Amino acid sequence: MLYYAFFRWFPKSAFSRLMGRLADTRWPRWLLTAVIQVYIRAFRIDMRQFQSPPDGDWGTFNAFFTRPLAPGARPLHSDPWALLSPVDGAVSQSGPIAGGELIQAKGKRYSLEELLGGDSGWRAYDGGTFLTIYLSPKDYHRIHTPCAGRVTRFAYEPGELWTVSPAGVNGVPNLFSRNERIVSWLEAGFGELALVAVGATVVGGIQVVYDPVTSNRPGAVRRSVRLEKPHALERGAELGRFLLGSTVILLTRPGEARLDSLQPGQALRLGQPIGAILRGV
């Protein structure tokens, strides 16, 4: 609670927008290269897993931060009935959605309805399962699909930008339902999944492949959009990305698919199995 009391009045959104602009500004090549090398060493990033520009010039820090994977770096699990991890990261919490609530941390719960922005379909997920994955600064920061499907609608929820590190998860009430987020609904042959990309302090923005919406903009207003033409995505295809890191929450509806109950802190990699489809496609 000390964290909450100390940072309650800190201008988190303005600070994050400033950092986002800096990360998206073209710096002198020598300076950017030096900063990136310090970052790589500090977080022990294995750059052999990623594609680098042929000339070595990233241009901006965001271009480096959202760097693409090298071919074959994240093979998808071969079982067609498996749900795949949509990101690299670490398990924050997982388990059943019960009584319209999810677990944020030990002794802390929050509202499913508020997380999904009051979407009329939130009740269909009550009784399902959820998995919350934290992306640290060292992780790959693109978001992929856990299964093949079509994005039929999305919601952009403007909000605050508390940190989603353990300090925030343990100290900020209703953290994930008060931070900025973009909710994508993925219609699959077996039913539907909801994938929530949650913003955080220093996150310059969340972007998705199916709409030009970007989070963390001055004067932002809530958007709830049903796509005129659903956006089809293959299993493991890129869905979006974080411009600086954050958290992803994956939700399933009961009887359609389930997510495994995983231990907090467990490391995950994009493409590994994290659950299973329960209904035939």
C-alpha positions in Angstrom: 0.0 0.0 0.0 3.0 2.3 0.4 3.4 2.2 -3.4 -0.2 3.1 -3.9 0.0 6.0 -1.4 3.2 7.4 -2.9 2.3 7.2 -6.6 -1.4 8.1 -6.3 -0.8 11.7 -7.4 2.1 11.1 -9.7 1.3 12.1 -13.3 1.6 8.6 -14.7 -0.2 9.2 -18.0 1.7 12.4 -18.9 5.0 10.8 -17.9 4.2 7.7 -19.9 3.3 9.8 -23.0 6.6 11.6 -22.7 8.6 8.4 -22.5 6.6 7.1 -25.5 7.5 10.1 -27.5 11.2 9.7 -26.6 11.1 6.0 -27.5 9.6 6.9 -30.9 12.0 9.7 -31.7 14.9 9.1 -34.1 18.1 9.6 -32.1 21.7 10.0 -33.4 22.7 6.5 -34.4 25.7 6.4 -32.0 23.6 7.3 -29.0 20.8 4.9 -29.8 23.2 2.1 -30.3 24.9 2.8 -27.0 21.5 2.8 -25.2 20.4 -0.4 -26.8 23.7 -2.2 -25.9 23.3 -1.1 -22.3 19.7 -2.4 -22.3 20.7 -5.7 -23.9 23.4 -6.3 -21.2 21.2 -5.1 -18.3 18.4 -7.5 -19.2 20.6 -10.3 -20.6 18.7 -10.4 -23.9 19.8 -13.1 -26.4 19.7 -11.2 -29.7 20.2 -14.4 -31.6 16.5 -15.0 -31.2 15.6 -11.8 -33.0 15.9 -10.2 -36.4 18.1 -7.1 -36.5 18.2 -4.4 -39.3 20.7 -5.4 -42.0 22.7 -2.2 -41.4 22.3 -2.4 -37.6 20.4 0.9 -37.4 17.2 0.5 -35.5 16.2 4.2 -36.0 14.1 4.4 -32.8 14.1 2.7 -29.4 10.5 1.5 -30.1 11.7 -0.2 -33.3 14.2 -2.2 -31.2 11.7 -2.8 -28.4 9.2 -4.3 -30.8 11.9 -6.3 -32.6 10.6 -9.3 -34.6 11.6 -12.8 -33.8 14.0 -14.7 -36.0 12.5 -17.5 -38.1 11.9 -20.6 -36.1 12.7 -18.9 -32.7 9.2 -19.7 -31.3 7.8 -22.9 -32.9 4.1 -23.5 -32.3 3.1 -26.6 -30.4 1.9 -29.3 -32.8 -1.3 -30.3 -31.0 -4.1 -28.6 -32.9 -6.4 -28.9 -29.7 -3.9 -26.9 -27.6 -4.3 -23.2 -26.8 -1.0 -21.4 -27.2 0.7 -18.8 -25.0 0.1 -15.5 -26.8 3.3 -13.9 -25.5 6.7 -14.5 -23.8 6.4 -13.6 -20.1 5.7 -14.9 -16.6 2.5 -16.1 -15.0 1.0 -13.6 -12.6 -2.2 -15.5 -11.8 -4.4 -18.2 -13.3 -7.5 -20.1 -12.4 -11.3 -20.1 -12.6 -13.5 -17.1 -13.1 -15.9 -17.3 -10.2 -18.8 -15.1 -9.1 -17.9 -12.6 -11.8 -14.4 -12.1 -10.4 -10.8 -12.9 -11.2 -7.8 -13.1 -8.9 -5.4 -10.2 -9.1 -3.1 -11.3 -6.3 -3.3 -13.3 -3.0 -6.3 -11.9 -1.2 -7.2 -9.5 -4.0 -10.0 -10.0 -6.6 -11.5 -7.7 -9.2 -14.5 -7.5 -11.5 -14.8 -9.3 -14.8 -17.5 -6.9 -15.9 -15.2 -3.9 -15.2 -12.2 -5.6 -16.9 -14.2 -6.0 -20.1 -15.6 -2.5 -19.9 -19.1 -3.5 -19.2 -19.4 -5.4 -22.5 -22.8 -7.1 -22.7 -21.2 -10.5 -23.2 -19.1 -10.5 -20.0 -21.5 -12.9 -18.3 -20.7 -15.6 -20.8 -17.1 -15.8 -19.4 -18.2 -16.2 -15.8 -17.4 -19.8 -14.8 -14.6 -19.9 -17.4 -10.9 -19.7 -16.9 -8.3 -16.9 -17.0 -4.5 -16.5 -17.3 -2.6 -13.3 -16.5 0.9 -13.0 -18.1 3.4 -10.3 -17.1 5.8 -9.1 -19.8 9.1 -7.8 -18.3 11.5 -5.4 -20.0 13.5 -8.3 -21.3 10.7 -10.1 -23.1 9.5 -10.2 -26.7 6.7 -7.6 -26.8 4.4 -8.7 -29.7 1.1 -10.4 -28.9 0.0 -13.4 -31.0 -3.2 -15.5 -31.2 -3.6 -18.6 -29.0 -5.6 -20.3 -31.8 -7.0 -19.5 -35.2 -10.0 -17.2 -35.3 -11.5 -13.9 -36.4 -11.5 -10.7 -34.4 -15.1 -9.7 -34.5 -15.1 -6.7 -32.1 -12.9 -4.8 -29.7 -13.0 -2.2 -26.9 -10.6 0.5 -26.0 -10.8 1.5 -22.4 -8.9 4.7 -21.5 -7.7 4.7 -17.9 -4.8 5.1 -15.5 -1.3 3.8 -16.0 -0.2 2.1 -12.8 2.8 -0.2 -13.0 1.9 -3.9 -13.5 5.0 -5.1 -11.7 4.6 -7.0 -8.5 4.5 -3.7 -6.6 1.4 -2.6 -8.5 -0.3 -6.0 -8.6 0.0 -6.3 -4.8 -0.6 -2.7 -3.9 -3.1 -1.1 -6.3 -6.8 -2.2 -5.9 -8.5 -3.3 -9.1 -5.3 -2.6 -11.1 -6.2 -4.3 -14.3 -9.7 -2.9 -14.6 -8.5 0.7 -13.9 -5.5 0.7 -16.3 -5.7 1.5 -20.0 -6.5 -1.6 -22.1 -7.6 -2.9 -25.4 -9.9 -6.0 -25.4 -10.0 -8.2 -28.5 -12.7 -10.8 -28.9 -11.5 -13.7 -31.1 -14.3 -15.9 -32.6 -13.0 -19.5 -33.2 -14.6 -22.6 -34.4 -15.2 -23.9 -30.9 -16.5 -20.6 -29.4 -14.8 -17.4 -28.4 -11.8 -16.0 -26.4 -11.2 -12.6 -25.0 -7.6 -11.2 -24.9 -7.0 -8.1 -22.9 -3.8 -6.1 -23.4 -3.2 -3.9 -20.4 -1.2 -0.7 -20.4 1.2 0.4 -17.6 3.5 3.1 -16.5 6.0 4.1 -19.2 4.0 2.1 -21.9 4.0 4.4 -24.9 1.0 2.6 -26.4 -0.8 -0.6 -27.3 -1.4 -1.3 -31.0 -3.4 -4.0 -32.8 -3.2 -5.3 -36.3 -7.0 -5.0 -37.1 -7.6 -1.3 -36.3 -5.4 2.0 -36.2 -6.4 2.5 -32.5 -3.4 3.3 -30.2 -3.7 3.6 -26.5 -2.3 6.4 -24.2 -3.3 9.4 -26.2 -4.4 12.8 -24.7 -8.2 13.2 -24.7 -8.8 9.6 -25.4 -12.4 8.3 -25.2 -13.8 4.9 -24.8 -14.5 2.9 -28.0 -16.5 -0.2 -28.5 -16.4 -1.4 -32.1 -17.9 -4.3 -33.9 -15.8 -4.8 -37.1 -17.8 -4.6 -40.3 -15.5 -7.3 -41.7 -14.0 -9.7 -39.1 -10.3 -9.8 -39.2 -9.1 -13.4 -39.7 -5.9 -14.6 -38.1 -4.1 -17.9 -38.3 -3.0 -19.8 -35.2 0.0 -17.9 -33.7 -0.4 -14.9 -35.9 0.5 -11.4 -34.6 -2.5 -9.7 -33.0 -0.8 -6.6 -31.6 2.2 -5.2 -29.7 3.2 -3.1 -26.7 5.3 0.0 -27.3 7.1 -0.7 -23.9 5.9 -3.6 -21.8 2.9 -4.7 -19.8 0.4 -7.5 -19.2 -1.9 -9.8 -21.2 -5.0 -11.5 -19.7 -6.6 -14.3 -21.6 -10.1 -15.5 -20.9 -12.1 -18.5 -21.9 -15.9 -19.3 -21.7 -17.0 -22.4 -19.8 -17.5 -25.6 -21.8 -15.6 -24.2 -24.9 -11.9 -24.2 -23.8 -9.9 -24.1 -20.6 -6.6 -22.5 -19.5 -4.3 -24.5 -17.3 -3.8 -23.6 -13.7 -0.2 -22.4 -13.7 2.0 -21.3 -10.8 2.8 -17.6 -10.3 6.2 -16.8 -11.6 6.3 -19.7 -14.1 8.0 -18.6 -17.3 6.1 -18.9 -20.6 7.1 -18.7 -24.2 5.1 -17.8 -27.2 3.7 -20.9 -28.8 3.8 -23.3 -25.9 0.6 -25.0 -24.7 -1.3 -23.3 -21.9 -4.7 -24.9 -22.2 -7.0 -27.0 -24.4 -10.0 -26.7 -26.7 -13.0 -28.6 -25.3 -15.5 -28.4 -28.1 -15.1 -29.7 -31.6 -14.4 -27.3 -34.4 
